């Protein structure tokens, strides 16, 4: 939606919210005058609008909740005004109001009783462990109760009080108390029935298993499955991509894989995979992994909760990061807490040495980047009339370094320069966290999108511009439905995390391969459905960044892991220099820039850059890109996945050796022969990885306790 459309929508929503408050005032005026038509119209319209907003725009009503005007308060005000209006209406006997008041009080009492039952249900169904791709039938999990009973107290009150409100309004119009008594009675029956039905989830087969039962089941499942290696991940909602990029690599390793999460919401953020997923929110329950067969974990990111799993001495840990760049964030001192740090190539090893943050060079293992396999190699200059340029700036980061992202200081200039070339097709893919720290980055992103929309409108007005026919759109819709059916699970609106755990059991055999094939078919259909002349703003998980790489003839980005990954294609790329350094110092400070065209914030070098992309004779950096690719990503042989797998098996062997050594210490102290044997094992595994650095000392964590 455009900015103007979003602004219009927001104004409409605020007008509806203001209208709700006006209707309360009109209801009060109708009761005091008294004016029966105004009173009835304002009361009925106010309740209808309240229910509508609660269903469609609950975030707006949350604003009222912040000033203590939540759904319960609004409905109580509405009912009090109804009773006030009845007293003020001529011809109505005030004595007849007492049964109505008694009925309303009982209805509210049962409503709050239902809320107590709902709270107990939510507590019992907050299991200590959640899973995906795991057979949990032994736990006898049950579907969730209707959300209006378990998780929507405000909506429940509004909906269940509709009969009471309708009856009271009929009484106001006809001066007959029987209608009010009937409506209040029906509302009371709804509350009683809903409460009793919800209570059935606290007894019998519907009741969720206890914490002790679930933890015992987890121990049994771990003993039966016997995982050997795992990926550990903890982070915010927007950081799931950091784990998703490692799914295929994790599944391809020899042994039994596992994914360990810490946040409940993250369970549905992990993309389609056949690997079992276990979410263990509490650190006390996480210690169950210590007694499992798990030998090693890879860590795509550092988080506050990472230290909790590092306390388990029976598991070896390797930091793999979620991308490598020349930024200081790629050399976090936290890395020295891991047993090993796995990097793509020699450049990262040198980066850790230069950073001098306490990471022993003997613990750095070069494994390449296995997930870059889908990126196609350079196939020559653009063959058609369009030169596709991918502008993929990174986000602003957690520091105030002006060189973190180009989007604020250079983004608009770069986009204007690219759009000014009539032969350029621009793909703009901002980082998903853009604007999350610095609002200026978010505003710059909005302005860039507006520039692209304006350029598309101008280009569409030119003669001869056509779009793919309806068959392309139909093929995309078919491929989307096919991919969604394979990669996602459909849940009913009332489902909770326990019901989703029940539904997301062991996947069908070969599902991961089917999803990969469907993803490739979707990407082909997606690009085919777009006009070749039209600029695109690419957001969301589909299409991914690697798919955009394969479409691009040129990348313009910042100092980030995007550049390192793109180099695997050996295509031309440019890096924006917003650091304030001279070009010579910029190239010296950031090795990934050595084979790049450096663009100043004014984007003056864009025309010359495009000319070099279109004419290989003017591309003087092709050899440098090939050389830098090896320096950043390691050699092509053996393949990256083979090196990664060898590193995983070596770390598993170290974990086995430690367990065996610890078992021997219970009866006798280890002799020199055993120590020499493990030292030799570590040196041999490093040589098998092509790493000639001699082995290190015994693991420091041998002496750690949980």
C-alpha positions as CSV (number, residue, x, y, z in Angstrom):
1,X,0.0,0.0,0.0
2,X,1.3,3.5,-0.9
3,X,2.0,6.1,1.8
4,X,-1.0,8.1,0.7
5,X,-3.3,5.1,0.9
6,X,-1.9,4.2,4.3
7,X,-2.5,7.7,5.5
8,X,-6.2,7.6,4.3
9,X,-6.7,4.3,6.0
10,X,-5.2,5.5,9.2
11,X,-7.5,8.6,9.2
12,X,-10.5,6.4,8.6
13,X,-9.6,4.2,11.6
14,X,-9.1,7.2,13.9
15,X,-12.4,8.6,12.7
16,X,-14.2,5.4,13.6
17,X,-12.5,5.5,17.0
18,X,-13.7,9.1,17.5
19,X,-17.1,8.1,16.4
20,X,-17.3,5.4,19.1
21,X,-16.7,8.1,21.7
22,X,-19.3,10.4,20.1
23,X,-21.9,7.7,20.2
24,X,-21.3,7.3,24.0
25,X,-22.0,11.0,24.3
26,X,-25.1,10.7,22.1
27,X,-26.3,7.8,24.2
28,X,-25.9,9.9,27.3
29,X,-27.8,12.8,25.7
30,X,-30.6,10.5,24.6
31,X,-31.0,9.2,28.2
32,X,-31.0,12.6,29.8
33,X,-33.3,14.5,27.4
34,X,-34.9,11.9,27.2
35,X,-35.1,11.1,23.5
36,X,-36.0,7.5,22.8
37,X,-35.1,7.5,19.1
38,X,-31.7,9.1,19.8
39,X,-31.1,6.8,22.8
40,X,-31.9,3.6,20.9
41,X,-29.9,4.6,17.7
42,X,-26.8,5.7,19.6
43,X,-26.8,2.6,21.9
44,X,-27.3,0.1,19.0
45,X,-24.8,1.8,16.7
46,X,-22.2,2.1,19.4
47,X,-22.4,-1.6,20.2
48,X,-22.2,-2.5,16.5
49,X,-19.2,-0.2,15.9
50,X,-17.5,-1.6,19.0
51,X,-17.9,-5.2,17.9
52,X,-16.7,-4.2,14.4
53,X,-13.6,-2.5,15.6
54,X,-12.8,-5.3,18.0
55,X,-12.9,-7.7,15.1
56,X,-11.1,-5.7,12.4
57,X,-8.9,-3.2,14.2
58,X,-8.1,-4.4,17.7
59,X,-4.9,-2.3,17.8
60,X,-7.1,0.8,17.7
61,X,-9.1,-0.2,20.7
62,X,-5.8,-1.0,22.5
63,X,-5.3,2.8,22.6
64,X,-8.4,3.1,24.7
65,X,-7.2,0.3,26.9
66,X,-4.1,2.3,27.8
67,X,-6.4,5.0,29.3
68,X,-8.4,2.4,31.2
69,X,-11.2,2.3,28.7
70,X,-11.0,-1.4,27.7
71,X,-13.9,-3.5,26.4
72,X,-15.2,-4.3,29.9
73,X,-15.3,-0.6,30.9
74,X,-17.0,0.4,27.6
75,X,-19.7,-2.3,28.0
76,X,-20.3,-1.4,31.6
77,X,-20.7,2.2,30.7
78,X,-23.1,1.2,27.9
79,X,-25.2,-0.9,30.3
80,X,-25.3,1.8,32.9
81,X,-26.5,4.3,30.4
82,X,-29.1,1.9,29.2
83,X,-30.4,1.5,32.8
84,X,-30.3,5.3,33.2
85,X,-32.2,5.8,30.0
86,X,-34.9,3.3,31.2
87,X,-35.4,5.3,34.4
88,X,-35.7,8.6,32.5
89,X,-38.2,7.3,29.9
90,X,-41.8,8.3,30.8
91,X,-44.1,5.4,31.5
92,X,-41.5,2.9,32.6
93,X,-41.9,1.6,36.2
94,X,-38.5,1.9,38.1
95,X,-39.4,-1.1,40.2
96,X,-39.3,-3.3,37.1
97,X,-35.6,-2.3,36.7
98,X,-34.5,-4.3,39.7
99,X,-34.7,-7.8,38.0
100,X,-32.8,-6.3,35.0
101,X,-30.1,-5.0,37.3
102,X,-29.9,-8.3,39.1
103,X,-29.6,-10.2,35.8
104,X,-26.9,-7.9,34.5
105,X,-24.9,-8.2,37.7
106,X,-25.1,-12.0,37.5
107,X,-24.0,-11.9,33.8
108,X,-21.0,-9.9,34.7
109,X,-20.2,-12.2,37.6
110,X,-20.3,-15.3,35.3
111,X,-18.2,-13.4,32.7
112,X,-15.4,-12.8,35.2
113,X,-15.7,-16.4,36.3
114,X,-15.2,-17.5,32.7
115,X,-12.1,-15.3,32.7
116,X,-10.7,-17.3,35.7
117,X,-11.4,-20.5,33.8
118,X,-9.7,-19.2,30.7
119,X,-6.6,-18.1,32.7
120,X,-6.3,-21.6,34.2
121,X,-6.6,-23.2,30.7
122,X,-3.9,-20.9,29.3
123,X,-1.6,-21.8,32.2
124,X,-2.1,-25.5,31.8
125,X,-1.6,-25.4,28.0
126,X,1.6,-23.4,28.3
127,X,3.7,-26.6,28.0
128,X,7.4,-26.5,29.1
129,X,8.4,-27.9,25.7
130,X,7.0,-27.4,22.2
131,X,7.9,-29.3,19.1
132,X,7.6,-29.5,15.3
133,X,8.2,-32.5,13.1
134,X,8.0,-34.8,16.2
135,X,5.4,-37.4,17.0
136,X,3.8,-36.2,20.2
137,X,0.7,-38.6,20.2
138,X,1.9,-40.1,23.4
139,X,1.1,-36.8,25.2
140,X,-2.6,-37.1,24.1
141,X,-2.8,-33.4,23.2
142,X,-6.2,-31.8,22.5
143,X,-7.3,-29.1,20.2
144,X,-7.6,-25.6,21.7
145,X,-10.9,-24.2,23.1
146,X,-12.7,-21.5,21.1
147,X,-10.6,-18.4,21.3
148,X,-13.6,-16.3,22.3
149,X,-13.7,-18.3,25.5
150,X,-10.0,-18.7,26.2
151,X,-8.2,-15.7,24.8
152,X,-10.7,-12.9,23.9
153,X,-12.4,-11.7,27.1
154,X,-13.3,-8.3,25.6
155,X,-14.9,-9.8,22.5
156,X,-16.7,-12.4,24.5
157,X,-18.3,-9.7,26.7
158,X,-19.3,-7.6,23.7
159,X,-20.8,-10.5,21.8
160,X,-22.5,-12.3,24.7
161,X,-24.1,-9.0,25.8
162,X,-25.7,-8.4,22.4
163,X,-29.0,-10.1,23.5
164,X,-29.1,-8.1,26.7
165,X,-28.5,-4.8,24.9
166,X,-31.1,-5.7,22.3
167,X,-33.7,-6.6,24.9
168,X,-33.1,-3.5,26.9
169,X,-33.5,-1.3,23.8
170,X,-36.7,-3.1,23.0
171,X,-37.9,-2.4,26.5
172,X,-37.0,1.3,26.1
173,X,-38.9,1.5,22.9
174,X,-42.0,-0.5,23.9
175,X,-42.0,0.1,27.7
176,X,-42.3,-3.7,28.2
177,X,-39.8,-5.1,30.8
178,X,-40.3,-8.7,29.4
179,X,-38.0,-7.9,26.5
180,X,-35.3,-6.8,28.7
181,X,-35.7,-9.8,31.0
182,X,-35.5,-12.2,28.0
183,X,-32.4,-10.5,26.6
184,X,-30.6,-10.4,29.9
185,X,-31.6,-14.1,30.5
186,X,-30.2,-15.1,27.2
187,X,-26.9,-13.3,27.8
188,X,-26.7,-15.0,31.2
189,X,-27.3,-18.4,29.6
190,X,-24.5,-17.7,27.1
191,X,-22.0,-16.8,29.8
192,X,-23.0,-19.9,31.9
193,X,-22.8,-22.2,28.9
194,X,-19.5,-20.8,27.7
195,X,-18.0,-21.1,31.2
196,X,-19.1,-24.7,31.6
197,X,-17.9,-25.7,28.1
198,X,-14.5,-24.0,28.7
199,X,-14.2,-25.8,32.0
200,X,-14.2,-29.2,30.2
201,X,-10.6,-28.4,29.1
202,X,-9.5,-28.6,32.7
203,X,-10.7,-32.2,33.2
204,X,-10.6,-35.5,31.4
205,X,-9.0,-36.1,27.9
206,X,-9.1,-32.4,27.0
207,X,-6.8,-31.5,29.9
208,X,-3.2,-30.7,28.9
209,X,-0.4,-32.9,30.2
210,X,1.5,-31.8,33.3
211,X,4.9,-30.3,33.2
212,X,6.4,-33.5,34.7
213,X,4.7,-35.6,32.1
214,X,6.0,-33.5,29.2
215,X,9.6,-33.4,30.5
216,X,9.6,-37.1,31.0
217,X,8.3,-37.5,27.5
218,X,11.0,-35.3,26.1
219,X,13.7,-37.4,27.9
220,X,12.2,-40.5,26.3
221,X,12.0,-39.0,22.9
222,X,15.7,-37.8,23.0
223,X,16.7,-41.2,24.1
224,X,14.8,-42.9,21.2
225,X,15.8,-40.4,18.5
226,X,19.5,-40.0,19.7
227,X,20.4,-36.7,18.0
228,X,24.0,-36.1,17.3
229,X,24.2,-32.4,16.1
230,X,21.9,-29.4,16.5
231,X,21.4,-25.8,15.7
232,X,20.7,-23.6,18.6
233,X,18.9,-20.3,18.0
234,X,17.4,-17.5,20.1
235,X,16.3,-14.1,18.9
236,X,13.6,-11.7,18.0
237,X,10.8,-12.1,15.5
238,X,12.7,-10.4,12.6
239,X,15.8,-12.4,13.1
240,X,14.5,-15.8,12.0
241,X,16.2,-15.5,8.7
242,X,19.5,-16.0,10.5
243,X,18.5,-19.6,11.4
244,X,16.6,-20.3,8.2
245,X,19.7,-19.9,6.1
246,X,21.2,-22.9,7.8
247,X,18.3,-25.4,7.6
248,X,19.4,-27.2,4.4
249,X,23.0,-27.4,5.6
250,X,22.0,-28.8,9.0
251,X,19.8,-31.5,7.3
252,X,22.6,-32.5,5.0
253,X,25.1,-33.4,7.7
254,X,25.8,-37.0,8.6
255,X,24.0,-38.0,11.8
256,X,20.7,-37.1,13.5
257,X,20.0,-33.4,13.3
258,X,17.9,-31.3,15.7
259,X,16.9,-27.6,16.0
260,X,16.7,-26.1,19.5
261,X,14.8,-22.9,20.0
262,X,14.1,-20.8,23.1
263,X,11.2,-18.5,22.1
264,X,7.7,-19.9,21.6
265,X,6.8,-17.6,18.7
266,X,10.0,-18.7,16.8
267,X,8.6,-22.2,16.3
268,X,6.4,-20.9,13.5
269,X,9.1,-18.6,12.1
270,X,11.3,-21.5,11.1
271,X,10.7,-22.3,7.5
272,X,9.7,-25.7,6.2
273,X,12.1,-28.4,7.2
274,X,12.1,-32.1,8.0
275,X,14.5,-31.6,10.9
276,X,12.8,-32.1,14.4
277,X,12.4,-28.8,16.2
278,X,12.3,-28.5,20.0
279,X,11.5,-25.2,21.8
280,X,12.6,-25.2,25.4
281,X,11.9,-21.7,26.9
282,X,13.2,-22.3,30.5
283,X,16.8,-22.7,31.2
284,X,16.1,-25.3,33.9
285,X,14.4,-27.5,31.3
286,X,17.2,-26.9,28.8
287,X,19.5,-28.9,31.0
288,X,17.7,-32.1,29.8
289,X,20.0,-31.9,26.8
290,X,23.0,-32.6,29.0
291,X,21.9,-36.2,29.4
292,X,21.1,-36.7,25.7
293,X,23.2,-38.1,23.0
294,X,23.7,-34.6,21.5
295,X,27.4,-34.0,20.8
296,X,27.7,-30.6,19.1
297,X,25.7,-27.5,18.3
298,X,26.1,-24.8,15.7
299,X,25.1,-21.2,16.6
300,X,24.1,-18.8,13.8
301,X,23.9,-15.8,16.2
302,X,24.9,-14.6,19.6
303,X,22.1,-13.8,22.1
304,X,21.7,-13.4,25.8
305,X,20.4,-16.9,26.1
306,X,23.3,-18.5,24.3
307,X,25.4,-18.5,27.5
308,X,22.8,-20.7,29.1
309,X,23.4,-23.6,26.7
310,X,27.1,-23.1,26.8
311,X,27.0,-24.3,30.4
312,X,26.3,-27.8,29.2
313,X,29.8,-29.4,29.2
314,X,28.8,-32.6,27.3
315,X,28.1,-30.6,24.1
316,X,30.7,-28.9,21.9
317,X,29.7,-25.6,20.4
318,X,30.7,-23.9,17.1
319,X,29.8,-20.4,16.1
320,X,28.9,-20.2,12.4
321,X,27.4,-16.7,12.3
322,X,24.6,-15.7,9.8
323,X,26.9,-14.0,7.4
324,X,30.4,-12.6,7.2
325,X,31.5,-9.1,6.5
326,X,34.3,-6.7,7.4
327,X,32.3,-5.0,10.1
328,X,33.3,-5.2,13.7
329,X,30.1,-7.1,14.5
330,X,31.6,-10.1,12.6
331,X,34.3,-10.3,15.2
332,X,32.3,-10.2,18.4
333,X,34.4,-11.0,21.5
334,X,31.5,-13.4,22.5
335,X,33.0,-15.8,19.9
336,X,35.7,-16.9,22.3
337,X,33.1,-18.6,24.4
338,X,32.6,-21.3,21.8
339,X,34.8,-24.3,21.3
340,X,35.3,-23.5,17.7
341,X,34.6,-20.6,15.3
342,X,33.7,-21.8,11.8
343,X,34.3,-19.3,9.0
344,X,34.1,-19.3,5.3
345,X,37.7,-18.7,4.2
346,X,41.1,-17.2,5.0
347,X,39.7,-13.6,5.1
348,X,37.6,-14.3,8.2
349,X,40.6,-16.0,9.9
350,X,42.7,-12.9,9.3
351,X,39.8,-10.7,10.5
352,X,39.8,-12.5,13.9
353,X,43.5,-12.3,14.2
354,X,43.5,-8.6,13.4
355,X,40.6,-7.9,15.9
356,X,42.6,-9.4,18.7
357,X,39.5,-10.3,20.8
358,X,40.8,-13.5,22.4
359,X,39.8,-16.0,19.8
360,X,42.6,-18.6,19.5
361,X,43.6,-19.1,15.8
362,X,43.7,-22.8,16.4
363,X,40.0,-22.8,17.1
364,X,39.1,-21.1,13.8
365,X,38.0,-23.7,11.2
366,X,37.5,-22.8,7.5
367,X,34.3,-24.5,6.2
368,X,33.1,-22.3,3.3
369,X,29.5,-21.3,2.9
370,X,27.4,-24.4,1.9
371,X,24.2,-22.5,1.5
372,X,25.6,-20.5,-1.5
373,X,25.1,-23.5,-3.8
374,X,21.9,-22.1,-5.4
375,X,23.7,-18.9,-6.6
376,X,24.4,-19.2,-10.4
377,X,27.9,-18.2,-11.7
378,X,28.6,-15.3,-14.0
379,X,27.5,-15.9,-17.5
380,X,28.6,-12.7,-19.3
381,X,27.2,-9.2,-19.7
382,X,23.5,-8.6,-20.1
383,X,22.2,-10.2,-23.2
384,X,18.9,-8.3,-23.6
385,X,17.9,-4.6,-23.5
386,X,17.8,-4.4,-19.7
387,X,20.6,-4.4,-17.2
388,X,19.2,-5.6,-13.9
389,X,20.7,-3.9,-10.9
390,X,20.1,-5.2,-7.4
391,X,20.3,-2.5,-4.7
392,X,20.4,-4.3,-1.3
393,X,21.5,-2.0,1.5
394,X,22.0,-3.4,4.9
395,X,20.4,-2.0,8.0
396,X,21.7,0.7,10.4
397,X,22.9,-1.7,13.0
398,X,23.3,-1.2,16.7
399,X,26.1,1.4,16.5
400,X,26.2,5.0,15.3
401,X,28.8,4.2,12.6
402,X,27.7,6.2,9.5
403,X,29.2,3.5,7.3
404,X,26.8,0.8,8.5
405,X,24.2,1.5,5.8
406,X,24.1,3.6,2.7
407,X,20.4,4.0,2.8
408,X,20.4,7.3,4.7
409,X,23.4,9.1,3.2
410,X,23.5,7.7,-0.3
411,X,20.4,5.6,-0.9
412,X,18.3,8.2,-2.7
413,X,21.2,9.4,-4.8
414,X,22.1,5.9,-5.9
415,X,18.5,5.1,-6.8
416,X,18.1,8.3,-8.7
417,X,21.2,7.7,-10.7
418,X,20.2,4.1,-11.5
419,X,16.6,5.1,-12.5
420,X,18.0,7.8,-14.7
421,X,19.5,5.2,-17.0
422,X,16.8,4.1,-19.5
423,X,18.3,0.6,-19.8
424,X,18.3,-0.2,-16.1
425,X,15.8,-2.4,-14.3
426,X,16.2,-1.9,-10.6
427,X,15.5,-4.5,-7.9
428,X,15.4,-2.8,-4.5
429,X,15.6,-5.2,-1.5
430,X,16.0,-3.4,1.8
431,X,17.2,-5.3,4.9
432,X,14.1,-6.6,6.9
433,X,15.4,-4.7,10.0
434,X,15.7,-1.3,8.2
435,X,14.4,1.5,10.5
436,X,14.2,-0.7,13.6
437,X,16.9,1.3,15.3
438,X,17.1,4.7,13.5
439,X,13.8,6.1,12.2
440,X,15.7,8.1,9.6
441,X,16.6,4.8,7.8
442,X,12.9,3.9,7.7
443,X,12.0,7.3,6.3
444,X,14.7,7.0,3.7
445,X,13.4,3.6,2.7
446,X,9.9,5.1,2.2
447,X,11.3,7.9,-0.1
448,X,13.2,5.3,-2.1
449,X,10.1,3.3,-2.6
450,X,8.3,6.5,-3.7
451,X,11.0,7.2,-6.3
452,X,10.6,3.7,-7.7
453,X,6.9,4.0,-7.9
454,X,7.2,7.3,-9.7
455,X,9.7,5.8,-12.2
456,X,7.4,2.9,-12.9
457,X,4.5,5.1,-13.6
458,X,6.6,7.2,-16.0
459,X,7.9,4.0,-17.8
460,X,4.5,2.4,-18.0
461,X,3.2,5.5,-19.8
462,X,5.7,5.0,-22.6
463,X,4.4,3.4,-25.8
464,X,5.1,-0.3,-26.3
465,X,5.2,-1.2,-22.7
466,X,3.4,-4.6,-22.2
467,X,2.9,-6.9,-19.3
468,X,2.8,-10.7,-19.2
469,X,-0.6,-12.1,-20.1
470,X,-3.0,-13.7,-17.6
471,X,-1.5,-17.1,-18.1
472,X,1.7,-15.9,-16.2
473,X,-0.4,-14.6,-13.3
474,X,-2.4,-17.9,-13.2
475,X,0.8,-19.9,-13.2
476,X,2.2,-17.9,-10.3
477,X,-1.0,-18.3,-8.4
478,X,-0.9,-22.1,-9.0
479,X,2.7,-22.3,-7.9
480,X,2.0,-20.2,-4.8
481,X,-0.8,-22.5,-3.8
482,X,1.4,-25.5,-4.4
483,X,4.2,-24.1,-2.3
484,X,2.0,-23.0,0.5
485,X,0.4,-26.4,0.7
486,X,3.8,-28.1,1.1
487,X,5.6,-25.5,3.2
488,X,3.0,-24.3,5.6
489,X,0.4,-25.8,7.9
490,X,-3.1,-24.3,8.0
491,X,-4.4,-23.7,11.4
492,X,-7.9,-22.7,12.5
493,X,-8.3,-19.3,14.1
494,X,-8.8,-20.7,17.6
495,X,-5.7,-22.9,17.5
496,X,-3.0,-22.4,20.2
497,X,0.6,-23.6,20.4
498,X,-0.5,-27.0,21.8
499,X,-2.9,-27.6,18.9
500,X,-0.2,-26.5,16.4
501,X,2.2,-29.0,18.1
502,X,-0.4,-31.7,17.6
503,X,-0.9,-30.9,13.9
504,X,2.8,-30.4,13.0
505,X,3.8,-34.0,13.7
506,X,6.3,-36.0,11.7
507,X,6.3,-34.8,8.1
508,X,5.8,-37.0,5.1
509,X,8.9,-38.6,3.7
510,X,10.6,-36.5,1.1
511,X,8.8,-33.3,2.0
512,X,11.9,-31.2,2.1
513,X,12.9,-32.2,-1.4
514,X,9.3,-31.5,-2.6
515,X,9.4,-28.0,-0.9
516,X,12.8,-27.2,-2.6
517,X,11.4,-28.2,-6.0
518,X,8.2,-26.1,-5.4
519,X,10.3,-23.2,-4.3
520,X,12.4,-23.3,-7.5
521,X,9.2,-23.5,-9.6
522,X,7.6,-20.6,-7.7
523,X,10.7,-18.4,-8.2
524,X,10.6,-19.1,-11.9
525,X,6.9,-18.3,-12.1
526,X,7.3,-15.1,-10.0
527,X,10.0,-13.5,-12.2
528,X,8.1,-14.6,-15.4
529,X,4.9,-12.8,-14.1
530,X,6.7,-9.4,-13.9
531,X,7.4,-7.1,-16.9
532,X,11.1,-7.0,-17.7
533,X,11.0,-3.2,-17.9
534,X,9.4,-2.7,-14.5
535,X,11.4,-1.8,-11.3
536,X,10.6,-4.0,-8.3
537,X,10.6,-3.5,-4.5
538,X,11.3,-7.0,-3.1
539,X,10.3,-7.5,0.5
540,X,9.4,-10.5,2.6
541,X,10.8,-14.0,2.6
542,X,9.9,-14.6,-1.1
543,X,11.8,-14.3,-3.3
544,X,15.0,-14.7,-1.2
545,X,18.1,-12.8,-1.7
546,X,19.8,-15.6,-3.6
547,X,17.0,-15.6,-6.2
548,X,17.6,-11.9,-6.6
549,X,21.3,-12.5,-7.1
550,X,20.5,-14.8,-10.0
551,X,18.4,-12.1,-11.6
552,X,21.0,-9.4,-11.2
553,X,23.8,-8.3,-13.5
554,X,25.1,-6.0,-10.9
555,X,24.9,-5.6,-7.1
556,X,25.1,-2.3,-5.3
557,X,25.3,-2.8,-1.5
558,X,27.2,-1.9,1.6
559,X,29.9,-3.6,3.6
560,X,27.9,-6.6,4.6
561,X,27.6,-10.4,4.2
562,X,25.5,-9.7,1.1
563,X,28.7,-8.7,-0.7
564,X,30.6,-11.8,0.4
565,X,27.7,-14.1,-0.7
566,X,27.3,-12.4,-4.0
567,X,31.0,-12.8,-4.8
568,X,30.4,-16.5,-5.2
569,X,28.9,-15.6,-8.6
570,X,31.9,-13.5,-9.6
571,X,29.5,-10.9,-11.1
572,X,30.4,-7.2,-10.9
573,X,29.4,-5.4,-7.7
574,X,29.8,-2.0,-6.1
575,X,30.0,-0.8,-2.5
576,X,28.8,2.6,-1.3
577,X,31.3,4.4,0.8
578,X,29.5,6.4,3.5
579,X,32.2,5.9,6.1
580,X,33.9,9.3,5.5
581,X,37.1,7.5,4.6
582,X,39.0,8.2,1.3
583,X,38.6,5.4,-1.3
584,X,42.1,4.2,-0.7
585,X,41.6,3.9,3.1
586,X,38.2,2.4,2.6
587,X,39.6,-0.4,0.4
588,X,42.4,-1.0,2.9
589,X,40.0,-1.1,5.8
590,X,37.5,-3.5,4.2
591,X,38.9,-6.5,2.3
592,X,35.5,-7.3,0.7
593,X,35.8,-4.0,-1.2
594,X,39.0,-4.9,-3.0
595,X,37.3,-6.2,-6.1
596,X,34.4,-3.7,-6.0
597,X,33.7,-0.4,-7.6
598,X,33.5,2.1,-4.8
599,X,30.7,4.6,-5.1
600,X,30.7,8.0,-3.3
601,X,27.5,9.2,-1.6
602,X,26.7,11.5,-4.6
603,X,26.6,8.4,-6.9
604,X,28.7,10.1,-9.5
605,X,30.3,6.9,-10.6
606,X,27.1,5.0,-11.5
607,X,27.2,5.8,-15.3
608,X,30.8,4.5,-15.6
609,X,29.9,1.4,-13.5
610,X,27.0,0.5,-15.8
611,X,29.2,0.9,-18.9
612,X,31.7,-1.6,-17.4
613,X,28.9,-4.1,-16.7
614,X,27.6,-3.9,-20.2
615,X,31.1,-4.1,-21.9
616,X,33.4,-6.8,-20.4
617,X,36.4,-5.0,-22.0
618,X,35.9,-2.2,-19.6
619,X,35.5,-4.5,-16.6
620,X,39.0,-4.4,-15.1
621,X,38.0,-6.1,-11.8
622,X,37.0,-9.6,-13.1
623,X,40.3,-11.2,-12.1
624,X,40.3,-9.5,-8.7
625,X,36.8,-10.9,-8.1
626,X,37.9,-14.4,-8.8
627,X,40.8,-14.1,-6.4
628,X,38.8,-12.4,-3.7
629,X,36.1,-15.1,-3.9
630,X,38.7,-17.7,-2.9
631,X,40.0,-15.5,-0.2
632,X,36.6,-14.8,1.3
633,X,34.8,-18.2,0.7
634,X,37.7,-20.7,0.5
635,X,38.6,-23.1,-2.2
636,X,36.0,-24.8,-4.5
637,X,37.5,-28.2,-3.8
638,X,36.7,-30.0,-1.6
639,X,33.1,-28.6,-1.8
640,X,32.0,-26.5,1.1
641,X,29.4,-28.9,2.3
642,X,32.0,-31.7,2.5
643,X,34.3,-29.4,4.6
644,X,31.4,-28.4,6.8
645,X,30.4,-32.0,7.4
646,X,34.0,-32.9,8.2
647,X,34.2,-30.1,10.7
648,X,31.0,-31.3,12.3
649,X,32.2,-34.9,12.5
650,X,35.5,-33.8,14.0
651,X,33.7,-31.8,16.7
652,X,31.5,-34.7,17.5
653,X,34.6,-36.9,17.8
654,X,36.0,-34.4,20.3
655,X,32.8,-34.6,22.3
656,X,33.0,-38.4,22.3
657,X,36.6,-38.2,23.4
658,X,35.8,-35.9,26.3
659,X,32.9,-38.2,27.5
660,X,35.2,-41.2,27.3
661,X,37.9,-39.4,29.2
662,X,35.5,-38.2,31.8
663,X,34.2,-41.7,32.3
664,X,37.7,-43.0,32.9
665,X,38.5,-40.3,35.4
666,X,35.8,-41.8,37.7
667,X,37.9,-44.9,38.1
668,X,41.4,-43.7,37.2
669,X,43.3,-40.6,36.1
670,X,44.0,-40.6,32.4
671,X,47.5,-41.4,31.3
672,X,49.8,-39.6,28.9
673,X,48.8,-42.0,26.1
674,X,45.2,-41.0,26.2
675,X,46.1,-37.3,26.1
676,X,48.4,-37.8,23.2
677,X,45.7,-39.8,21.4
678,X,43.1,-36.9,21.6
679,X,45.8,-34.4,20.6
680,X,46.6,-36.6,17.5
681,X,42.9,-36.9,16.7
682,X,42.4,-33.2,16.7
683,X,45.5,-32.6,14.5
684,X,44.3,-35.3,12.0
685,X,40.9,-33.8,11.7
686,X,42.3,-30.4,11.0
687,X,44.5,-31.7,8.3
688,X,41.5,-33.4,6.7
689,X,39.9,-30.0,6.5
690,X,42.9,-28.5,4.8
691,X,43.9,-26.6,7.9
692,X,47.6,-27.0,8.7
693,X,47.4,-25.1,11.9
694,X,48.5,-27.4,14.8
695,X,46.0,-28.6,17.3
696,X,45.3,-26.7,20.5
697,X,45.3,-27.5,24.1
698,X,42.8,-29.5,26.0
699,X,39.3,-28.0,26.2
700,X,38.9,-25.5,28.9
701,X,35.4,-26.5,29.6
702,X,36.4,-30.0,30.8
703,X,36.5,-28.4,34.2
704,X,33.2,-26.6,33.9
705,X,30.1,-27.7,35.8
706,X,26.5,-27.0,35.1
